[in-house]
Amino acid sequence: TTPEDRAEALAKAKESRNELEKRLGVRGAGQLKLIDARLAMVDGDFQAAIPLLSELTREVGDNLEVRFLLATCLAATGVMGDARQQLEHLVANGYRLNTTLPQLADIYLRMGDTAQAMELLERAVAVSPDNEPLKNKLREVQTFMAHQVADGSIQAEGVELDPIVQHLMTLRQAELDGDDAKVAQLVTEGYEKYPGDAR
């Protein structure tokens, strides 16, 4: 989809929203708020959607869909604590676990709680065992739970590490250390050991 196609679709959606407002009048205020919030999200204006969704949560009570949209907007604007609170409520109620568990895990990662993030990703993989990107994310987080031994390799603490992720983490550590010779060596080894992997 091109930006032009996206802009055209958004304009049509806004026209439909305005037509709906004419038909519904005051009695459709709640429905229109939800539509306006969704349109703002599609337009990338998550900040504008937050007050609309917050009002809806007060008006309609414990609506899980509205909470989910609010959590998404809060996370997108960096309000991690409130986003976490909303997502934890959704997870506790079993709402869209294939989506809410990874989102909550991402928030814990951004807040620096890797152990909690790993636990949530493990639950998410159990819910969606065929989701390869999710399994890759779990392996990466498991690697972050590892510690570095004297020779600079990464060792797991109670988890089995993906060897490619382990190699990448060792490479990243060498970059952080400014060890250009080791970076060059690891890059060469990576191409030789894992020629078919794009990571």
MARDREN-397846 format. One record per residue (C-alpha): residue in one letter; z, x, y. Coordinates in steps of 0.02 Angstrom, whole numbers, plus 50000, padded with zeros to 5 digits. Layout:
BEGIN
PT   residuo      up    east   north
PT         A       Z       X       Y
...
// end
This chain:
BEGIN
PT   residuo      up    east   north
PT         T   50000   50000   50000
PT         T   49949   50069   50169
PT         P   50059   50057   50325
PT         E   49931   49934   50396
PT         D   49943   49822   50242
PT         R   50132   49829   50251
PT         A   50134   49784   50436
PT         E   50015   49639   50406
PT         A   50121   49571   50263
PT         L   50278   49586   50369
PT         A   50195   49493   50514
PT         K   50143   49353   50396
PT         A   50319   49342   50327
PT         K   50389   49326   50503
PT         E   50264   49187   50541
PT         S   50318   49095   50385
PT         R   50500   49117   50436
PT         N   50465   49040   50607
PT         E   50375   48892   50527
PT         L   50524   48867   50412
PT         E   50642   48868   50561
PT         K   50542   48727   50642
PT         R   50556   48622   50483
PT         L   50739   48656   50443
PT         G   50818   48660   50615
PT         V   51005   48687   50627
PT         R   51040   48641   50446
PT         G   50942   48793   50386
PT         A   51039   48921   50489
PT         G   51114   49008   50337
PT         Q   50948   49018   50247
PT         L   50865   49088   50403
PT         K   50999   49222   50421
PT         L   50963   49280   50245
PT         I   50776   49283   50278
PT         D   50802   49377   50442
PT         A   50913   49504   50353
PT         R   50783   49532   50218
PT         L   50645   49552   50347
PT         A   50749   49679   50440
PT         M   50777   49776   50279
PT         V   50591   49775   50238
PT         D   50560   49839   50414
PT         G   50686   49979   50384
PT         D   50809   49911   50512
PT         F   50964   49907   50401
PT         Q   51079   49911   50552
PT         A   51009   49745   50615
PT         A   51034   49665   50444
PT         I   51220   49708   50431
PT         P   51289   49581   50557
PT         L   51180   49443   50483
PT         L   51240   49479   50306
PT         S   51420   49500   50363
PT         E   51413   49327   50444
PT         L   51340   49255   50285
PT         T   51480   49327   50178
PT         R   51605   49237   50289
PT         E   51506   49075   50287
PT         V   51456   49061   50104
PT         G   51603   49147   50021
PT         D   51584   49261   49871
PT         N   51395   49262   49856
PT         L   51350   49412   49749
PT         E   51170   49424   49809
PT         V   51226   49432   49990
PT         R   51358   49562   49945
PT         F   51225   49666   49858
PT         L   51110   49663   50009
PT         L   51256   49705   50124
PT         A   51308   49851   50014
PT         T   51130   49917   50017
PT         C   51124   49910   50207
PT         L   51296   49988   50228
PT         A   51248   50133   50114
PT         A   51082   50156   50205
PT         T   51174   50171   50372
PT         G   51306   50291   50305
PT         V   51454   50170   50300
PT         M   51507   50235   50130
PT         G   51682   50162   50118
PT         D   51629   49982   50148
PT         A   51474   50002   50039
PT         R   51583   50067   49897
PT         Q   51702   49920   49916
PT         Q   51559   49794   49904
PT         L   51479   49881   49754
PT         E   51644   49897   49661
PT         H   51665   49708   49679
PT         L   51489   49681   49612
PT         V   51517   49798   49464
PT         A   51682   49712   49424
PT         N   51586   49548   49418
PT         G   51448   49619   49309
PT         Y   51314   49590   49440
PT         R   51148   49681   49411
PT         L   51233   49828   49327
PT         N   51068   49919   49299
PT         T   51058   49933   49490
PT         T   51236   49924   49554
PT         L   51307   50059   49439
PT         P   51182   50193   49495
PT         Q   51203   50143   49677
PT         L   51392   50155   49665
PT         A   51374   50323   49576
PT         D   51264   50386   49718
PT         I   51396   50336   49845
PT         Y   51531   50429   49749
PT         L   51417   50581   49745
PT         R   51392   50572   49933
PT         M   51580   50558   49954
PT         G   51608   50710   49843
PT         D   51685   50624   49691
PT         T   51573   50696   49555
PT         A   51687   50647   49411
PT         Q   51683   50463   49458
PT         A   51496   50471   49487
PT         M   51469   50544   49313
PT         E   51574   50406   49233
PT         L   51473   50272   49322
PT         L   51307   50353   49274
PT         E   51363   50360   49093
PT         R   51395   50173   49101
PT         A   51226   50146   49185
PT         V   51135   50243   49048
PT         A   51225   50138   48918
PT         V   51158   49981   49006
PT         S   50982   50053   49026
PT         P   50959   50181   48886
PT         D   50770   50193   48913
PT         N   50782   50238   49097
PT         E   50727   50420   49098
PT         P   50755   50454   49286
PT         L   50931   50387   49266
PT         K   50964   50500   49116
PT         N   50897   50648   49215
PT         K   51015   50605   49357
PT         L   51161   50599   49235
PT         R   51115   50772   49167
PT         E   51109   50841   49344
PT         V   51280   50770   49384
PT         Q   51349   50838   49222
PT         T   51286   51008   49279
PT         F   51379   50991   49443
PT         M   51536   50967   49337
PT         A   51505   51137   49260
PT         H   51581   51302   49315
PT         Q   51497   51469   49340
PT         V   51543   51614   49227
PT         A   51542   51796   49273
PT         D   51359   51826   49231
PT         G   51304   51686   49345
PT         S   51253   51561   49210
PT         I   51319   51383   49211
PT         Q   51437   51329   49073
PT         A   51480   51147   49037
PT         E   51655   51078   49035
PT         G   51651   50956   48891
PT         V   51469   50904   48914
PT         E   51304   50959   48838
PT         L   51188   51018   48976
PT         D   51001   50997   48986
PT         P   50937   51177   48977
PT         I   50809   51151   49115
PT         V   50937   51076   49232
PT         Q   51054   51220   49189
PT         H   50917   51345   49232
PT         L   50880   51256   49397
PT         M   51063   51255   49446
PT         T   51076   51441   49410
PT         L   50921   51467   49517
PT         R   50996   51365   49660
PT         Q   51156   51466   49652
PT         A   51056   51628   49663
PT         E   50967   51558   49817
PT         L   51135   51515   49897
PT         D   51197   51691   49857
PT         G   51043   51766   49940
PT         D   50999   51862   49781
PT         D   50810   51870   49802
PT         A   50784   51981   49650
PT         K   50877   51860   49538
PT         V   50783   51711   49613
PT         A   50616   51795   49573
PT         Q   50675   51836   49397
PT         L   50734   51657   49365
PT         V   50574   51580   49433
PT         T   50471   51690   49317
PT         E   50582   51649   49169
PT         G   50571   51464   49209
PT         Y   50382   51463   49207
PT         E   50381   51559   49044
PT         K   50514   51454   48954
PT         Y   50469   51282   49021
PT         P   50283   51284   49067
PT         G   50260   51097   49043
PT         D   50405   51039   49151
PT         A   50371   50999   49335
PT         R   50552   51008   49390
// end
